[in-house]
Amino acid sequence: MKTLILLTLVIVIGWVLFRPITQKELDRYNNKKNRPNLDL
């Protein structure tokens, strides 16, 4: 059971870290209009 949980955790972490970054995600990240206003 412990092995199954660890294997699932490794797969999920690997998928999050190494998934291909799409152009849509890059555009959303680089869009300055969507950023919160942090002027204090």
Summary of the structure (lengths in Angstrom):
residues: 40
radius of gyration: 16.9
end to end distance: 50.0
largest distance: 50.0
contacts: 51
relative contact order: 0.09
helix: 70%
strand: 0%
